[in-house]
Amino acid sequence: MAIAKVYNLEGVKTEELKLADSVFGLSDNDDLVHQVYVALAGNKRQVSADTKTRGERAGSGIKPWRQKGTGRARVGSVRTPVWRKGGVVFGPKSDQNFKKKINKKMNSKALATVLSGKLRDAELIVVEKFNLEEKKTKKMAAALKNLQIKGSILLSFSDSEKEMTLTSQNLPKVKNIFTSQLNVLDILDKKNLIMTKESAKYLENKYKK
């Protein structure tokens, strides 16, 4: 069984939580994780760059000058890519599609692998509850300081902790996400992952074999 240390918001270890090896005790699988990460990143990518081909550029279709006898190089159109303000050859187009498909088994296995790596590297911190005295940003900032965490943070909230997301929205290097929406991309984009015992058990029940 994988073992996760559980802390309170004062930064004191209170217990050890046993978790399923099939979710929190897997070995590294860099190829699978990379494949899923690239697919998720591609699916989020928004294509904005768009260039015009010679057929899309404005300009006359008349041949600028006659083919022979002028001493200049022959040219057939002012929209040629060789000329300034002409069309672009092989430029980016807005109809590019970067989306990739990943099946559910691959996604689940990659997520469990990443969670296992975070726990093994002591970058997964489990807390008892996000039971702040007041739902204020300074209270959440103080709690994170007590946990002595270095680096960026991804806070994973259960559905019952929806109101707590407001307490950390303005904190630097901190991002919120619901546990039900956890994914490989968001976890790897932050150094540390913090969740409650409730969230850890939710993930265990959802992804264990």
N, C-alpha and C positions, 0 to 999 in steps of 0.2 A: 504493500500500500504506500502511495505517496503521502508525505507528511507536510502540512503547511502550518507555519506558526501563525497564531491569531493574536492580534494586538487590539487594545482599546485605543480611543482617540487621544489618550495621554501618552501613547507610545510604549506602554507596558505590555509585555507578553502575558497573556492570560491562559492560553491552552494550546494544544496541538490538534489540528484537524486532519483526520484520515480521509484521503480521497482516492478514487479509483485509479489504478495504474493505466487503464485503457484511455484515460482522458488527461491525467496529470503526470504520468510516469513513462511516457513514450521516449524512445531515443530519437536523435536528430534525423531528419530526412530533408536535407537542403534542396534537393531537386524538386520534390513535391511542393514544398513551401514557396520556392521561387516561382514555380509555374502558376500557382494560385495567386500569389502576390501580383505578378505581371498581368494576369487576367483581370483581377479586381481593379488595378490601376488603369488598365486600358478601358474598362467599362465606365470609369468615372471621367475619362478624358473628354473634354469638349473641344471640338475642332473649330477654330476661328480663322486660321490663315487661309487665304484664298487668292490665287493669282489668275490673271487672264491669259488665255492662249492667243495666238495671232488671229484666230477667228473671232475672238470676243473683244478685241481692242477696237476702239473707234478710229476711223481714218478712211481715206479714199481707197478705192480699189484700182484706181488708175496707176499704170506704170509710171514711176517718177520721171524717167527719161528713156529715150530710145535705147535699144539693146546695144547698138554699135555706133562708133563714130564720135563719141563724146570724150573719149580718153579716160572716162571713169569706169569703176567696176559696175558690172551689170547688176541690176536689182529689179525685182518684180513688184514690190509692195512696200509702202511706208510702215506697214505693221510687222515687218520681218523681225524676228528676235535679235538680229544683229544690230539693229538700229535702236537709238534711245527712244523710249516710250513705245517700243514695239512689244509684241507678245512675249510671254515667258515660256521657256521650254522645260518640261518636267518640274514645274513649280508645285507647291502645295495646293491642294484643292479642298474645298469645304465638304465634299461628299466622301472623304476618306472615312473608313470604318475601322476602328481599333478594338471593337468589342470581341471578346473571346468567351466561349462557353466552358464552364467547369461543372462537372456533375456533382451531385450532393455528397457522394462518398468521398470524393477527393477533397471537397471543401471541408467536410467534417474532420477527416483525418489530418489535414493541414492545420486546422484550428487547434485540434487536440495536441498536435506536435509543438505548435508555438506556445501554447499554455504550459506544456511540460518543460520547454526550454526556459520560459520565464521563471517558473518555480525552481528549477534546478540552478539558475543563475541568481537566485534571491532577488529577482525583479518583479515577482508577483507578491503583493502584500495583501493579506487578508485581515480585515478588521471585523470586530463583533457587529457593530451597527454604526450607521451614520447618525447617531443620536446627539445632535448639537443642541445646546441650550437655546440658542437663537439661530434662526435661518438667515445668517448674515455671512458675507464674504470673509470678513476678518476672523470669524469663528472657524471657518473651513481652512483658512490660511494657517491659523494657529495649530489646528489638528494635523495638517500636513507637515508643519515644522516639527511637531512632536515626534512624528514618525521618522524623522531624520532621513528624508529621501533626497537623493541627488539626481538631477536630470529631469527631463520632461516626464509628464504624468498623464496617464489615461485613467479617468475615474469611471468605473462601471457601476451603474445604478440599476437595481431591480425596478420593476414596474411600480411597486409600492413606495419607492423612494423618489418618485417623479419630482416632488417639490424641492428636493435637495439639489437638483441640477442648477437652480438659480444661485446657489451659494458659491459656485466655482466658475461661473461663466466668464468672469472678468479677471481671473487669476492668470498670470503669464505662464506659458509653457504647460498649461493644463487644459485637457479636452474632456468633454463629457460624452458618454454613450450609454445606451441601455444594454443590459446584459443580453437581452434577447436579440440584439443587433450586433453583437461582437463579431469581428471579422479579422482575418489575417492582416489586411492592409493597415487598419487603425492600430492594432496591437504592436506591429513592428515599427510603425512610425513614431512611437513613443517608447522611451527607455523603460519606464515603470508602469505596471498595471495594478490598480487598487480596486478591490471589491470586498463585499461583505461575505459572511459565511453563507447567507441566503443565496447570493449570486453564485458562489462556488458550488453549492449543492445543486443549484438549478442547472449549471453547465454539466455537472457530473451525471445527472439524470438524463439530460438531453443527448449527450454524446457517448455515454458508455455503451459497450457492446452487450 
